[in-house]
Amino acid sequence: MSRRRILLTVIVSLTLLSLSSLITSCSPIEDNGRIASWSGGLIIDHNCIDLSLIPGEWIESAQDDIRIHYAHTSHGGQITTGLSRLESVNLTFDVSIGYLILPTDSDALCILDGNPPESYITPDLYWQGASALELTQDTIDSNPTLTASLWSWCTQVDYYSEQDVQDYLDAMTALETPNPGITFIYMTGNAQAGGSSGYNRWLRNEQIRQYCLDNDKILFDFADLDCWSNGDHSTYDYSIGEDTLQIPIEHPDFNGDEAGHTTFTSCEQKGRAFWWLVANLAGWNAPDLATTPSSTTTSSTTTTTGTTEQITLNEVIMPVTIVGVVIIAGYALFRRR
C-alpha cells in the first residue's frame, strides 16, 4: 500500500472516531427524568401538566397496575382534590381514593389516603423517627399490592434546617432498602411563604431537588407547580447583603382557599401533574419537552446551569476540533508531497 493511501486511511479513521465521539455527545441526555428508567432523576413539575400528551394506554396501565400510598396533611389534599375534579369532567381519569384503606376498584387509579390508623400525617407519622418508619412499614406490609408511596410537606420547609431536610432524605432512602417493590416518591414543600421563611423554603426545596437529581430519585415538585400559571413564573425580591434574589413564590392566580389553602385551579394543575407521574410509573416514555427551568434564582444556581452548559458544549467542540486538526494536518502533508 502506498504512503498516500496509508495516510488517507489514517485520516479517515481518525475523522470517523472523532465524529463517533460527537454523535455520542449529542445523543439525547436523560435530563430531568421524564423517562421510564429515570436516569438522572424523574422530575414532575410545571412542564408536566398537559394531559393530552399522555397516550390513553398509559392512563389505563396506571389504573391497572399502580397502587399509591399517599400520606399528607391539609396542603397535600390539593392533589387528591385536583384528581377528583379532573375525574368529574372526564371519566378517563377515573380515580378511587380510600381513606385509610386501599381501594380495589378496577379501571381506576387506586390511592390509599393516610397512614393507618392516622389520617392527618405529620412528619412524625411517616418518616421522622423510628415509630414513624414502623408505622409506614406496617402500612406497606398490610397492603402488599401497593407499588408507590409518598408523603407531602405542609410548611415544615419554611423553617427546617439543612440537617432536618437531610434527615427526611435519609429516612426516605432508608425506606427504600427493605421495600424494593415500592417506588418512594420525594416531594418539595409548598411555595406560599415569602420573606426569610420563603428564602429558607426555597433553599431546602433546592436541597431536595439536587438530591433527587444526584441519586436518580423521583420528585413531585409541588413547590414548582405552585409558582407557575399559564407559563408565567411568580417570584419576589429578597435581599442578602448587596444581592437581590428572585425567590419563587405561589402564583397570585392560586392565592385562595377553595381547597387545601389554594384555588381549585392550582389543585387541578397538581392533579394533572400527578397523572404524568403515575403514567411514568406505569412505563410511559414521556416526550422530551422543551422545559422551563424550575429555578434560576441565585448565583449558585446560575453557576450550576452554566457548568452544565459548558460541559455539554465542550463535548461537542472537542470532537469537532480533532476533526479539524486531522484534516488540516492531512492537507498539509499532501501539499508537501
C-alpha positions as CSV (number, residue, x, y, z in Angstrom):
1,M,0.0,0.0,0.0
2,S,1.4,3.5,-0.9
3,R,2.2,6.0,1.7
4,R,-0.5,8.3,0.4
5,R,-3.1,5.5,0.7
6,I,-1.9,4.8,4.3
7,L,-2.1,8.5,5.1
8,L,-5.7,8.7,3.7
9,T,-6.7,5.6,5.8
10,V,-5.3,7.2,9.0
11,I,-7.1,10.5,8.3
12,V,-10.4,8.8,7.6
13,S,-10.1,6.5,10.7
14,L,-9.4,9.5,13.0
15,T,-12.1,11.5,11.5
16,L,-14.7,8.7,11.9
17,L,-13.5,8.2,15.5
18,S,-13.9,11.9,16.3
19,L,-17.4,12.0,14.6
20,S,-18.4,9.0,16.6
21,S,-17.5,10.9,19.8
22,L,-19.5,13.8,18.5
23,I,-22.6,11.7,17.9
24,T,-22.3,10.2,21.4
25,S,-22.0,13.6,23.0
26,C,-25.1,14.9,21.1
27,S,-27.3,11.9,21.8
28,P,-30.4,12.7,23.9
29,I,-29.4,13.1,27.5
30,E,-31.8,11.7,30.1
31,D,-32.1,15.1,31.7
32,N,-34.8,15.9,34.3
33,G,-36.0,12.3,34.0
34,R,-39.4,12.0,32.4
35,I,-38.4,8.6,31.1
36,A,-39.2,5.2,32.4
37,S,-35.7,4.5,33.6
38,W,-35.4,7.8,35.5
39,S,-31.7,8.0,35.0
40,G,-30.7,11.4,36.3
41,G,-33.9,11.7,38.3
42,L,-37.5,12.0,37.3
43,I,-38.8,15.5,38.0
44,I,-42.6,16.1,37.8
45,D,-43.1,19.9,37.6
46,H,-45.0,22.6,35.7
47,N,-43.6,21.2,32.4
48,C,-45.7,18.0,33.1
49,I,-49.3,19.1,33.1
50,D,-50.6,18.6,29.5
51,L,-52.9,15.5,29.8
52,S,-53.4,15.4,26.0
53,L,-49.8,14.2,25.6
54,I,-50.3,11.1,27.7
55,P,-51.5,8.2,25.5
56,G,-54.6,6.6,26.7
57,E,-52.9,3.2,27.0
58,W,-50.7,4.6,29.8
59,I,-53.6,6.0,31.7
60,E,-55.2,2.6,31.6
61,S,-51.9,0.9,32.6
62,A,-51.6,3.2,35.6
63,Q,-55.2,2.4,36.6
64,D,-54.5,-1.3,36.2
65,D,-51.0,-1.6,37.7
66,I,-50.2,1.4,40.0
67,R,-51.4,1.4,43.6
68,I,-50.5,4.5,45.6
69,H,-50.0,5.1,49.3
70,Y,-50.3,8.9,49.9
71,A,-49.7,10.4,53.3
72,H,-50.3,14.2,53.9
73,T,-51.8,17.0,55.9
74,S,-54.1,19.8,54.6
75,H,-51.8,21.2,51.8
76,G,-51.3,17.7,50.4
77,G,-55.1,17.5,49.9
78,Q,-54.6,19.7,46.9
79,I,-53.5,16.7,44.9
80,T,-56.5,14.5,45.8
81,T,-58.9,17.4,45.3
82,G,-57.4,18.0,41.9
83,L,-57.6,14.3,40.9
84,S,-61.3,14.2,41.9
85,R,-62.1,17.4,40.0
86,L,-60.4,16.1,36.8
87,E,-62.4,12.9,37.1
88,S,-65.6,14.8,37.4
89,V,-65.2,16.3,34.0
90,N,-63.5,13.4,32.2
91,L,-64.1,9.8,33.4
92,T,-61.0,8.7,31.5
93,F,-59.2,9.9,34.6
94,D,-61.1,7.7,37.0
95,V,-59.6,7.7,40.5
96,S,-60.6,5.8,43.6
97,I,-59.4,7.4,46.9
98,G,-59.8,5.3,50.0
99,Y,-59.4,7.0,53.4
100,L,-57.2,4.6,55.5
101,I,-57.9,1.8,53.1
102,L,-56.6,0.8,49.6
103,P,-59.5,0.6,47.1
104,T,-59.7,-2.4,44.8
105,D,-61.8,-0.8,42.1
106,S,-61.0,-1.9,38.6
107,D,-60.3,0.7,35.8
108,A,-59.4,3.4,38.4
109,L,-56.2,4.8,39.9
110,C,-56.4,3.4,43.5
111,I,-55.0,5.5,46.3
112,L,-54.7,4.8,50.0
113,D,-55.0,8.2,51.7
114,G,-53.4,8.3,55.1
115,N,-51.1,6.1,57.2
116,P,-53.4,3.8,59.1
117,P,-54.7,4.3,61.7
118,E,-53.7,8.0,61.2
119,S,-55.4,10.3,58.7
120,Y,-53.5,13.6,59.2
121,I,-49.9,12.7,58.6
122,T,-47.2,15.0,60.1
123,P,-43.5,14.1,59.7
124,D,-43.5,12.0,63.0
125,L,-46.3,9.8,61.5
126,Y,-44.5,8.9,58.2
127,W,-40.7,9.3,58.3
128,Q,-39.4,11.3,61.3
129,G,-38.2,8.8,63.9
130,A,-38.3,5.0,64.4
131,S,-42.0,4.9,65.3
132,A,-42.9,6.8,62.2
133,L,-40.9,4.5,60.0
134,E,-42.5,1.5,61.7
135,L,-46.0,2.9,61.0
136,T,-45.2,3.4,57.3
137,Q,-43.7,0.0,57.1
138,D,-46.8,-1.5,58.6
139,T,-49.0,0.2,56.0
140,I,-46.8,-1.2,53.3
141,D,-46.8,-4.7,54.8
142,S,-50.6,-4.7,55.3
143,N,-51.2,-3.7,51.7
144,P,-49.0,-6.0,49.6
145,T,-50.4,-4.7,46.2
146,L,-49.0,-1.2,46.8
147,T,-46.5,-0.1,44.2
148,A,-45.6,3.5,45.3
149,S,-45.6,5.7,48.5
150,L,-45.1,9.4,49.1
151,W,-45.6,12.0,51.8
152,S,-46.5,15.6,51.3
153,W,-45.0,18.5,53.3
154,C,-47.1,21.2,55.0
155,T,-45.0,24.3,55.9
156,Q,-42.1,22.5,57.6
157,V,-39.5,23.5,54.9
158,D,-40.2,27.2,55.8
159,Y,-38.2,26.7,59.0
160,Y,-36.4,23.3,58.8
161,S,-32.6,23.4,58.8
162,E,-30.4,21.7,56.1
163,Q,-29.9,18.8,58.5
164,D,-33.6,18.4,59.2
165,V,-34.3,18.1,55.4
166,Q,-31.3,15.7,55.1
167,D,-32.9,13.6,57.8
168,Y,-36.0,13.4,55.6
169,L,-34.0,12.4,52.6
170,D,-32.1,9.8,54.6
171,A,-35.3,8.4,56.0
172,M,-36.9,8.1,52.6
173,T,-33.8,6.3,51.3
174,A,-33.9,4.0,54.3
175,L,-37.5,3.0,53.5
176,E,-36.4,2.0,50.0
177,T,-33.9,-0.6,51.2
178,P,-36.4,-3.1,52.7
179,N,-39.1,-2.4,50.1
180,P,-37.6,-3.0,46.6
181,G,-41.1,-3.4,45.2
182,I,-42.2,0.1,46.3
183,T,-41.3,3.3,44.5
184,F,-40.8,6.1,47.0
185,I,-41.6,9.5,45.6
186,Y,-40.0,12.6,47.1
187,M,-41.7,16.0,47.3
188,T,-40.9,19.6,47.7
189,G,-42.8,21.8,50.2
190,N,-45.4,24.3,49.1
191,A,-44.2,27.8,48.0
192,Q,-46.6,30.1,49.8
193,A,-44.2,31.6,52.3
194,G,-42.4,34.9,51.5
195,G,-39.7,36.9,53.2
196,S,-36.9,35.0,55.1
197,S,-39.2,32.0,55.5
198,G,-39.7,31.8,51.8
199,Y,-35.9,32.0,51.2
200,N,-35.3,29.2,53.6
201,R,-38.1,27.2,52.0
202,W,-36.5,27.7,48.6
203,L,-33.1,26.6,49.8
204,R,-34.5,23.5,51.4
205,N,-36.5,22.7,48.2
206,E,-33.4,23.1,46.2
207,Q,-31.7,20.7,48.5
208,I,-34.4,18.1,47.8
209,R,-34.2,18.7,44.1
210,Q,-30.5,18.3,43.9
211,Y,-30.6,15.1,46.0
212,C,-33.1,13.6,43.6
213,L,-31.1,14.5,40.6
214,D,-27.9,13.2,42.1
215,N,-29.4,9.9,43.3
216,D,-31.8,9.1,40.5
217,K,-34.9,9.6,42.7
218,I,-38.4,10.6,41.7
219,L,-39.6,14.0,42.7
220,F,-43.0,15.5,42.6
221,D,-42.1,19.2,42.6
222,F,-45.1,20.6,44.5
223,A,-43.4,24.0,45.0
224,D,-42.6,24.4,41.3
225,L,-46.3,23.7,40.5
226,D,-47.3,26.4,43.0
227,C,-45.2,29.0,41.2
228,W,-46.2,28.6,37.6
229,S,-49.6,29.5,36.0
230,N,-50.1,29.5,32.2
231,G,-46.4,29.9,31.5
232,D,-45.9,32.7,34.0
233,H,-43.4,32.3,36.8
234,S,-44.1,34.2,40.1
235,T,-41.2,35.4,42.2
236,Y,-40.5,38.1,44.9
237,D,-37.4,40.1,45.7
238,Y,-35.3,39.1,48.6
239,S,-32.1,40.9,49.6
240,I,-29.0,39.3,51.1
241,G,-26.3,42.0,51.6
242,E,-25.9,43.7,48.3
243,D,-27.6,41.0,46.3
244,T,-31.3,40.9,45.5
245,L,-32.6,37.5,44.7
246,Q,-35.7,36.5,42.8
247,I,-37.3,33.8,45.0
248,P,-40.1,31.7,43.5
249,I,-43.5,32.0,45.3
250,E,-47.0,30.8,44.8
251,H,-48.5,32.5,41.8
252,P,-51.2,35.1,42.5
253,D,-53.6,33.1,40.4
254,F,-53.5,30.5,43.2
255,N,-53.9,32.8,46.1
256,G,-57.2,31.5,47.6
257,D,-58.7,29.0,50.0
258,E,-61.1,26.9,47.9
259,A,-59.3,23.7,48.9
260,G,-56.1,22.9,50.8
261,H,-55.2,26.6,51.2
262,T,-55.3,27.3,47.5
263,T,-57.6,27.5,44.5
264,F,-59.3,24.7,42.6
265,T,-57.2,25.7,39.6
266,S,-54.0,25.0,41.5
267,C,-55.4,21.7,42.7
268,E,-56.2,20.7,39.1
269,Q,-52.8,21.6,37.9
270,K,-51.3,19.3,40.6
271,G,-53.8,16.6,39.6
272,R,-52.7,16.8,36.0
273,A,-49.0,16.5,37.1
274,F,-49.9,13.5,39.2
275,W,-51.3,11.7,36.2
276,W,-48.0,12.4,34.4
277,L,-46.3,10.8,37.5
278,V,-48.3,7.6,37.5
279,A,-48.2,7.2,33.7
280,N,-44.4,7.3,34.0
281,L,-44.6,4.8,36.9
282,A,-46.6,2.6,34.6
283,G,-43.8,2.7,32.0
284,W,-44.7,5.6,29.7
285,N,-41.7,7.3,28.0
286,A,-42.9,10.9,28.2
287,P,-41.9,13.2,25.3
288,D,-38.7,15.2,25.7
289,L,-40.4,18.6,26.1
290,A,-38.7,22.0,25.8
291,T,-38.7,22.7,29.5
292,T,-38.7,25.9,31.5
293,P,-36.3,25.7,34.4
294,S,-37.9,25.2,37.8
295,S,-35.4,27.6,39.4
296,T,-33.0,30.3,38.2
297,T,-32.8,32.3,41.4
298,T,-29.3,32.6,42.8
299,S,-25.8,32.9,41.5
300,S,-25.1,29.3,42.7
301,T,-28.0,28.1,40.6
302,T,-26.8,30.1,37.6
303,T,-23.3,28.7,38.1
304,T,-24.6,25.2,38.2
305,T,-26.6,25.7,35.0
306,G,-23.6,27.4,33.3
307,T,-21.4,24.5,34.2
308,T,-23.8,22.0,32.7
309,E,-24.0,24.0,29.5
310,Q,-20.2,24.3,29.3
311,I,-19.7,20.6,29.8
312,T,-22.2,19.9,27.0
313,L,-20.6,22.4,24.8
314,N,-17.1,21.0,25.4
315,E,-18.3,17.6,24.5
316,V,-19.4,18.9,21.1
317,I,-16.4,21.2,20.5
318,M,-13.7,18.7,21.3
319,P,-14.5,16.2,18.5
320,V,-15.0,19.0,16.0
321,T,-11.6,20.4,16.9
322,I,-10.0,17.0,16.5
323,V,-11.6,16.6,13.1
324,G,-10.4,20.0,12.0
325,V,-6.8,19.3,13.2
326,V,-6.7,15.9,11.4
327,I,-8.0,17.4,8.1
328,I,-5.6,20.3,8.2
329,A,-2.6,18.1,9.1
330,G,-3.5,15.7,6.3
331,Y,-3.9,18.5,3.8
332,A,-0.5,20.0,4.8
333,L,1.2,16.6,4.3
334,F,-0.4,16.3,0.8
335,R,0.8,19.7,-0.1
336,R,4.4,18.9,1.0
337,R,4.3,15.9,-1.3
